[in-house]
Amino acid sequence: MTPETHNFFDRVYDVVRQIPFGKVTSYGAIANYLGAKRSARMVGYAMNVSHDKDVPAHRVVNRKGLLTGKHHFEGTHLMQQLLENEGISIIDHQIQNFEAVFWDPSESL
């Protein structure tokens, strides 16, 4: 990982740590907030390697509310279970009432 990538990942983690309990955001919303609008995929890469960094990566989903990062969690349904424990309803790997639980860092931080 380059120093620039490492710094970007740390900035992503700082944002993700601010997502409130019971809320989710998207890879693209984080990238946009960080001034890297076309870097949603890099935010995803940061989430993939965040599991030992005390980062609530389960709260980051794709722009449609799909649990696209679920295969990076231990166990078959851990990401879904963590979100459901926070009161978020999920059917077929998609968050229900996505707009109601969506947190936009650009409007909040």
N, C-alpha and C positions, 0 to 999 in steps of 0.2 A: 504494500500500500504506500503510495506517495505521501509526502507531507501535506500536500493540498487535499488529497482524499481524506486523510486522517482528520484534518481540520474541519472539512465539510461534514464528515460523520459526527464529530463532536458537536457541531452546531445543530445537526439534525437531532441528536440525542437530547440536547438542551430544550428544543421545542417539544419533543415527544414527552418529556418529563412534565411538561406544563398542561398536557391534555387532562381535563377534569375527569374524575371517576364518573362512569356512566355516559361518557361522550366518546366519539371517534372522530378521526380526521382522515384525510387522504394523502397519499404520497405526493400528489400534485400540489395540494394546498400547502404542504410543508415546503416543497421546492419553491413555490411562488413566494412564500413568506421570506425565504432566505435569498431572494433575488436571483434564483437559478431556475426560472420558469420551465425550462426544458429538461430538468434533472430529476423528474419523478422516479425514473428507474434507479438513479444513484441513491435516492432516499430508500428505495426498496432494498438495495444492496446493503445499506447501513442497517436496516431492520433485520436482515438475514443474519448479521454477525453481532447483534446487540444483546443476545440472551444472557451474557455474563456481566452486563453493565448496568443493571438496575434500571432498565428502560421498559415502560409498558408498551412494548411493540404490538401487543394484541389490539391496541386501540388505533392502529393504522391500517386502513383498508384501501381498496381501489376507489376510483371516482364514482362507481356505481353502488358502492356498499358491499362488494363481494369480498369474502375472506380469502383473497388470493395468496396471502402469506402463510396460510394454515399449515402447509407441509413443512415449514421451518420450525414448528413447535413439536415438542415431544408428545407422543400419544396422538391418536387419530383425531380427536376433537378438542384438544386443549385450548386452542384459540377461541373456539366457539364457547366452551365452558367458562373461560375467563370473562368473556363479554356477557354471557348470560348471568353470571354471578353479579354483574354490575347492573342488571336490569334491562339489558339490551335484547330484544327479540330477534331471533335469526331463524329463517326458514330456507332450506336448500342452499346453505352457505351464503345467504344474502341477508343483510341487516334490514329489518322492517322499519318503517318510519325513519328512513335514513336522514331526511332533512331535519327531523326533530332532535336527533342525537348528534348531528354533525357539529363539530367545533372548528371554526376557521381561525387559525392563529393570526391572520392578518387583521381580524376584527377584535381579537382578544388580547394580544400582547403588545 
